[in-house]
Amino acid sequence: MLNQEPPTWNGKSILIKTTTMEIISAKKFYATLTIGLRMGYTSEPIPVAAVYDELSRLQDQLIKEKQLYLSANCYESTIVLSGHREPHLNIRFINYPRFPIEEDVFKTELKSLAVQFMKTFAQNRVVIEFDDEILMFQEKEVVDEGIKG
């Protein structure tokens, strides 16, 4: 570690003097994929475990086929719009320093994941919030009937 180029913090070089730890830095970019936890526009719930299983399957596929590792932090939320409330799962991805990838590859793979989740869980739309843009993937312009307006 001490023979390597020193890491930087806020553009300034820092030197870490330790033999038991290293600090790995990567370019900062992230995305959050939001998926509904109801099958299509029905009341049939999608178990969170099913989403985790599908995510793990897709991650394993990326590792095997492309040596890409997309670490995810998942948390449940509720989307509220005009009286409509729907449970969702947010899946947050970062450029994990242990397995860094290029930003364009990161975005391409997350877009592909979004489409896979839509197909697997009969979603009309999903949203990906990148740090520099928001993308909505949509099959049809149909709006859930619980939304007033």
Residue frames relative to the residue before (quaternion, step in Angstrom):
aa qw qx qy qz dx dy dz
M 1.0000 0.0000 0.0000 0.0000 0.00 0.00 0.00
L 0.7025 0.4802 -0.2914 0.4370 3.60 0.84 -0.89
N 0.6619 0.4968 -0.3099 0.4679 3.60 1.19 -0.37
Q 0.5856 0.5825 -0.3665 0.4284 3.59 1.26 -0.10
E 0.6556 -0.4565 0.4129 0.4374 3.53 -1.38 0.17
P 0.4589 -0.7010 0.4545 0.3023 3.63 -0.76 0.89
P 0.5125 -0.6336 0.4739 0.3336 3.61 -1.08 0.67
T 0.3392 -0.7287 0.5539 0.2170 3.54 -1.28 0.28
W 0.1082 -0.7478 0.6510 0.0728 3.53 -1.28 0.47
N 0.8266 -0.0768 -0.0094 0.5575 3.57 -0.59 1.18
G 0.7404 -0.4374 0.2223 0.4594 3.55 0.96 0.93
K 0.6740 0.4545 -0.3006 0.4988 3.63 1.22 -0.12
S 0.4945 -0.6626 0.4760 0.2998 3.56 -1.00 0.82
I 0.0587 -0.7648 0.6401 0.0433 3.53 -1.10 0.75
L 0.2392 -0.7597 0.5873 0.1442 3.56 -1.09 0.61
I 0.1896 -0.7693 0.6039 0.0871 3.53 -0.77 1.06
K 0.1065 -0.8020 0.5864 0.0394 3.59 -0.58 1.12
T 0.4185 0.6601 -0.5275 0.3330 3.51 -0.15 1.33
T 0.3044 -0.7415 0.5630 0.2012 3.56 -1.16 0.47
T 0.6902 0.4894 -0.2794 0.4539 3.59 1.24 -0.10
M 0.7933 0.2030 -0.1067 0.5640 3.58 1.19 -0.22
E 0.0773 -0.7596 0.6390 0.0937 3.51 -1.21 0.53
I 0.2984 -0.7215 0.5948 0.1913 3.52 -1.21 0.51
I 0.1429 -0.7888 0.5960 0.0457 3.55 -0.78 1.09
S 0.1588 -0.7971 0.5801 0.0538 3.54 -0.81 1.03
A 0.0328 -0.7771 0.6284 0.0152 3.57 -1.18 0.64
K 0.6226 -0.5180 0.4183 0.4112 3.55 -1.22 0.43
K 0.3955 -0.7444 0.4966 0.2069 3.58 -0.91 0.97
F 0.3424 0.6629 -0.6332 0.2060 3.50 -0.87 1.12
Y 0.0579 -0.8046 0.5893 -0.0448 3.50 -1.14 0.72
A 0.0831 -0.7744 0.6234 0.0687 3.53 -1.34 0.15
T 0.1631 -0.7489 0.6314 0.1177 3.52 -1.25 0.55
L 0.1828 -0.7572 0.6220 0.0799 3.55 -0.79 1.10
T 0.1289 -0.7972 0.5884 0.0398 3.60 -0.78 1.06
I 0.0036 -0.8003 0.5969 -0.0568 3.54 -0.75 1.13
G 0.4864 -0.6658 0.4903 0.2822 3.56 -1.03 0.85
L 0.3393 -0.7474 0.5399 0.1864 3.55 -1.15 0.63
R 0.5806 0.4719 -0.4174 0.5157 3.54 1.11 0.85
M 0.4836 -0.6660 0.4868 0.2925 3.55 -1.00 0.86
G 0.8242 -0.0844 0.0172 0.5597 3.58 -0.50 1.19
Y 0.6854 -0.4133 0.3476 0.4885 3.56 -0.98 -0.88
T 0.4241 0.6719 -0.4856 0.3646 3.56 0.96 0.91
S 0.5441 -0.5893 0.4649 0.3749 3.55 -1.29 -0.08
E 0.4444 0.7007 -0.4515 0.3282 3.60 1.29 0.04
P 0.3244 -0.7746 0.5067 0.1952 3.59 -0.53 1.13
I 0.3086 -0.6819 0.6253 0.2209 3.53 -1.26 0.52
P 0.3811 -0.7254 0.5152 0.2513 3.61 -0.59 1.04
V 0.5400 -0.6235 0.4563 0.3338 3.57 -0.95 0.88
A 0.6139 0.5621 -0.3466 0.4325 3.59 1.01 -0.76
A 0.6218 0.5363 -0.3438 0.4556 3.61 1.07 -0.67
V 0.6413 0.5006 -0.3205 0.4852 3.58 1.03 -0.76
Y 0.6321 0.5231 -0.3279 0.4683 3.60 0.98 -0.83
D 0.6512 0.5188 -0.3148 0.4557 3.58 0.95 -0.88
E 0.6686 0.4862 -0.2993 0.4765 3.58 0.94 -0.88
L 0.6282 0.5266 -0.3319 0.4668 3.58 0.99 -0.80
S 0.6599 0.5047 -0.3056 0.4652 3.59 0.90 -0.90
R 0.6344 0.5291 -0.3257 0.4599 3.58 0.99 -0.82
L 0.6854 0.4765 -0.2802 0.4739 3.57 0.92 -0.94
Q 0.6164 0.5300 -0.3413 0.4718 3.60 1.05 -0.73
D 0.6550 0.5128 -0.3094 0.4607 3.59 0.89 -0.94
Q 0.6365 0.5316 -0.3184 0.4593 3.57 1.02 -0.82
L 0.6629 0.4997 -0.3006 0.4696 3.60 0.97 -0.86
I 0.6368 0.5183 -0.3270 0.4679 3.56 1.02 -0.77
K 0.6921 0.4886 -0.2747 0.4548 3.56 0.85 -1.00
E 0.7783 0.3880 -0.1918 0.4549 3.59 0.78 -1.02
K 0.8332 0.1895 -0.0569 0.5163 3.60 1.00 -0.80
Q 0.3719 -0.7376 0.4733 0.3059 3.60 1.29 -0.06
L 0.4393 0.6625 -0.4695 0.3841 3.57 1.05 0.89
Y 0.1501 -0.7813 0.6036 0.0515 3.53 -0.93 0.99
L 0.0342 -0.7959 0.6043 -0.0147 3.58 -0.61 1.17
S 0.1913 -0.7974 0.5681 0.0692 3.54 -0.14 1.32
A 0.1097 -0.8220 0.5586 0.0165 3.58 -0.92 0.91
N 0.1806 -0.7253 0.6557 0.1065 3.52 -1.21 0.73
C 0.1061 -0.8332 0.5426 0.0120 3.60 -0.48 1.21
Y 0.1008 0.7825 -0.6102 0.0720 3.53 -1.04 0.83
E 0.4501 -0.7012 0.4949 0.2466 3.53 -1.08 0.82
S 0.0001 0.7746 -0.6322 0.0167 3.53 -1.24 0.64
T 0.3223 -0.7081 0.5843 0.2309 3.55 -1.35 0.02
I 0.2698 -0.7267 0.6095 0.1662 3.55 -0.90 0.97
V 0.0830 -0.7843 0.6147 0.0116 3.57 -0.86 1.00
L 0.1748 0.7675 -0.6010 0.1381 3.57 -0.82 1.06
S 0.8594 -0.1488 0.0761 0.4832 3.55 -0.66 1.18
G 0.7825 -0.3270 0.1614 0.5047 3.56 0.81 1.01
H 0.6197 0.5241 -0.3370 0.4772 3.57 1.25 -0.33
R 0.0342 -0.7789 0.6262 0.0003 3.55 -0.97 0.91
E 0.0518 0.8105 -0.5787 0.0740 3.54 -0.78 1.03
P 0.4211 -0.7023 0.5098 0.2637 3.59 -0.84 0.95
H 0.0597 -0.7910 0.6089 -0.0084 3.54 -1.06 0.84
L 0.2622 -0.7015 0.6276 0.2128 3.49 -1.37 0.21
N 0.2018 -0.7499 0.6209 0.1068 3.54 -0.92 0.99
I 0.0955 -0.7799 0.6179 0.0290 3.55 -0.84 1.00
R 0.1196 -0.8231 0.5549 0.0169 3.56 -0.31 1.29
F 0.1106 -0.7814 0.6140 0.0141 3.52 -0.88 1.08
I 0.0848 -0.7746 0.6239 0.0596 3.57 -1.11 0.72
N 0.5188 -0.5460 0.5240 0.3978 3.52 -1.32 0.16
Y 0.1935 -0.8339 0.5112 0.0760 3.53 0.19 1.35
P 0.4686 -0.7257 0.4208 0.2770 3.62 -0.54 1.11
R 0.6007 0.5606 -0.3720 0.4318 3.62 1.08 -0.51
F 0.7885 0.1222 -0.0493 0.6008 3.60 1.12 -0.72
P 0.0105 0.8477 -0.5304 -0.0001 3.64 0.59 1.03
I 0.0696 -0.7735 0.6286 0.0427 3.54 -1.20 0.64
E 0.6105 -0.5433 0.4235 0.3909 3.55 -1.28 0.24
E 0.6021 -0.6098 0.3824 0.3455 3.57 -1.05 0.77
D 0.6594 0.5029 -0.3314 0.4499 3.61 0.91 -0.78
V 0.6280 0.5118 -0.3284 0.4856 3.61 1.07 -0.69
F 0.6109 0.5619 -0.3236 0.4543 3.58 1.01 -0.89
K 0.7015 0.4653 -0.2689 0.4680 3.57 0.80 -1.03
T 0.6459 0.5268 -0.3213 0.4495 3.58 0.92 -0.87
E 0.6923 0.4772 -0.2833 0.4612 3.59 0.86 -0.92
L 0.6564 0.4990 -0.3238 0.4640 3.60 1.01 -0.70
K 0.6036 0.5326 -0.3550 0.4754 3.59 1.08 -0.62
S 0.6437 0.5127 -0.3101 0.4760 3.57 1.01 -0.80
L 0.6286 0.5249 -0.3278 0.4711 3.59 1.01 -0.80
A 0.6287 0.5487 -0.3348 0.4377 3.58 0.95 -0.87
V 0.6672 0.4938 -0.2960 0.4726 3.57 0.91 -0.92
Q 0.6405 0.5225 -0.3252 0.4594 3.60 0.98 -0.80
F 0.6523 0.5035 -0.3138 0.4716 3.59 0.95 -0.86
M 0.6190 0.5460 -0.3453 0.4467 3.60 0.99 -0.80
K 0.6900 0.4771 -0.2787 0.4676 3.57 0.87 -0.95
T 0.6902 0.5052 -0.2870 0.4313 3.57 0.80 -1.01
F 0.8141 0.2630 -0.1057 0.5068 3.57 0.91 -0.92
A 0.4739 -0.7213 0.4134 0.2903 3.60 1.21 0.58
Q 0.2848 0.7619 -0.5230 0.2546 3.56 0.85 1.03
N 0.4019 -0.6993 0.5345 0.2526 3.57 -0.97 0.80
R 0.8031 -0.0300 0.0233 0.5947 3.55 1.09 -0.69
V 0.0559 -0.7335 0.6748 0.0590 3.48 -1.35 0.52
V 0.2702 -0.7551 0.5802 0.1419 3.54 -1.24 0.51
I 0.1046 -0.7410 0.6572 0.0903 3.52 -1.17 0.72
E 0.1669 -0.7578 0.6256 0.0811 3.54 -0.83 1.05
F 0.1225 -0.7569 0.6398 0.0526 3.56 -0.47 1.22
D 0.6310 -0.5418 0.3723 0.4120 3.59 -1.17 0.25
D 0.7760 0.3216 -0.1895 0.5083 3.62 1.19 -0.34
E 0.7988 0.0806 -0.0691 0.5921 3.62 1.25 0.00
I 0.2782 -0.7182 0.6074 0.1946 3.55 -1.33 0.33
L 0.1041 -0.7905 0.6027 0.0333 3.56 -0.85 1.03
M 0.1228 -0.7575 0.6361 0.0806 3.54 -1.04 0.81
F 0.1941 -0.7512 0.6233 0.0975 3.55 -0.85 1.05
Q 0.0222 0.8260 -0.5570 0.0839 3.58 -0.68 1.07
E 0.3653 -0.7167 0.5565 0.2076 3.56 -0.99 0.92
K 0.7976 -0.0062 0.0722 0.5988 3.58 0.80 -1.13
E 0.5477 -0.6292 0.4420 0.3296 3.56 -1.24 0.38
V 0.3451 0.7545 -0.4885 0.2701 3.59 1.26 0.17
V 0.1811 -0.7602 0.6154 0.1033 3.57 -1.08 0.79
D 0.5876 -0.5847 0.4285 0.3594 3.56 -1.04 0.81
E 0.4943 -0.7024 0.4284 0.2806 3.59 -0.81 1.01
G 0.5713 0.5973 -0.3839 0.4117 3.60 1.24 -0.21
I 0.5987 0.5491 -0.3603 0.4585 3.57 1.24 -0.28
K 0.3208 -0.7625 0.5386 0.1597 3.55 -0.67 1.18
G 0.5272 0.6766 -0.4341 0.2753 3.54 -1.15 0.46
